[in-house]
Structures are given as structure tokens and as C-alpha cells.
């Protein structure tokens, strides 16, 4: 699975690195980035939770 963050949609709420710090982190621009691709299988569930929890649906997951 691969994760991407749509920087045009992210509002920098910070929820995704709270939920899944193994895949998401906040960058200097105040927006999130998916820094771990492919997503390790052991954190796929947590990455999905982060995507579902994003208030602006900025996180995209693909197989
Ligand atoms: Fe941005 Fe959504 Fe994460 S708004 S900080 S991608 S939870």
C-alpha cells in the first residue's frame, strides 16, 4: 500500500501523525507528508485509520 497527502487539501490539523507516526509526519510548511512508502504491512490498519480520521480527506491510499 502507498500513502500520499494532498497538500492542497491538508489543513495541518496534525491528526495523522498522532494516529500513525510510522507513516505520517508534519513538515516545516505545517502540512503533513507520507514519508514511509510503501506503508509497512504492520501499520496499514493505522494508516487507514489516519486516512479515515483526516477532516479534509487529504490522505490517499492505494494498493
Ligand atoms: Fe493534514 Fe489531514 Fe493529516 S488535514 S495533518 S493530512 S489528518
Boltz pocket constraint, residues with backbone or C-beta under 6 A from the ligand:
constraints:
  - pocket:
      binder: B
      contacts: [[A, 5], [A, 9], [A, 10], [A, 11], [A, 12], [A, 13], [A, 14], [A, 15], [A, 16], [A, 17], [A, 30], [A, 31], [A, 32], [A, 50], [A, 53], [A, 54], [A, 55], [A, 56], [A, 57], [A, 58], [A, 59]]
      max_distance: 6.0
